[in-house]
Amino acid sequence: MGRVVHFEFHVDNMDRAKTFYGIVFDWKFEDWSEYAGMPYFGVTTGDNEELGINGALMQRQGPSSMPGQTVNSAVCTMGVENYDATAAKILENGGQIAMPKYALPGMAWQGYFIDTENNIFGLHQPDPNAK
């Protein structure tokens, strides 16, 4: 069994990251720092009845990637109902475009962003009319 059951975003500024993901995706946080021995906040990404996983924001333990550097880790993609509205929230809250919105023809709209902590993540809006 190799199913993904948890994710971690490594962050430089925990409060800034919690604000960003809380506003953009309505994520909820629980302080698990005592168990981890470092700043570490559990993330609930949505209702347990919905498809998806929960994870955490973890204090970064080394230097962050530099702008323009290629992806050197796994990238999480969040499913959204409205790509354009979510993209606007991302940009309004300090995120940046890493790869502009593009069509996965007949399937979805996809794109990538950089959060306030220099992490890349994707957006995915199902749409059978995407082209």
N, C-alpha and C positions, 0 to 999 in steps of 0.2 A: 504494500500500500504506500503510495507516494503522494497523496493528496495534500495540497497546501492547506494548512489549518491556522496559520498565524502569519502576520507580517510585522515588520518594524521599519519605521522611517527614522533615520539617524538625524538628529537636529542639533544645531548650535544654541538656539535660544528657545527653550521649552515654551515659555509664555507666548512668544510670537507664533510658534508653530501651532499651538493649541488654538489661538485666536484665528489663524488662517483656516485650518481644517474645520473648526467649529462653525465659522461663518459660511464657508464655501459649501461644505457637505453636511452640516448639522451633526457632526460627530460628537459623541459624549466621551468624557475622560474620567478615569479613576486612578488615583495616585497609588502606584505599586512600587514606589522607590524603596520602601523598607525591605521588600522581598528581593529586589534587584541589586541593592547596595549602591545605587546611583540614581539620578533623576530618570524616572521611567513611568510613563503614564499609559495604562491600558486604554484602548480605543474600542468603543462600540460604534460600528459603522451604520447600523440600521436595525430594523425589527428582526428578531430571530426567525420569523416565519418567511423572510425574504432570502433568496439565494445570495450568498456572499460569506465573507469571513471577517472576523475582528482581528485586531492587532495591537500595536503599541507605538508610542513615540519614545525614542531612547536617546539619552544624551550621547552626542557624537564623541567617539574616543580617539579620533585623529583628524587630520585636515580634511576639509570638504573638497569635492571635485571643483575644478576651475571652469569658468564659462568657456564653452567651445570644446571642452574635453569630450571624448566619446563616452557613451554609457559603459560603466564598469561594474554594474550590478544588475539584479533583476529590477524590472519596472512594473509597478502595480498600475492597473487601469481600472478606473471607476466607471460603472454604468450610470448613466444619467438619462432623465426624461427629455431634457432640453439642453442640447449642446451649447447653443449660443448664449442662453441665459447663464449657464454655469461658467462658461468662458468669461463672460463679463464680470461675474463675481470674483473669479480668480484674478483678473487683471486689476479690478478695483481694490483688492486686498493685498497687493504686492507681488502677485505671481507674474510670470513672464511666459510668452509663447516659446516653446522649444521646437515644435514642428506644427505648422498650421493645419487646420481642419482639412480633411480630405475624405473622399467617398471610398467606402468598400462597396463597390457596385452591387446593388440589390440586397445589401445586408445592413449597413450602418454608416454613421459618420464617426471618424476617429481623428485624434490629434493629441499632441503632447505639450506639457507645460513644465515650468520650473517653479517650485514652491519658494517660500521665503527662506528656506534653509539650503537651497541649491540642489534639491532632489528633483529628479524627473519623474513625472507620473502621467498617465494617459487618461483621456476621456473617451467614452464609447456610447453613442446614442443609436440604438437599433432603429433602422428605417429601411423597409424593403424598397423604397423609392429613391434611395441614395444613388447618385451617379455623377 
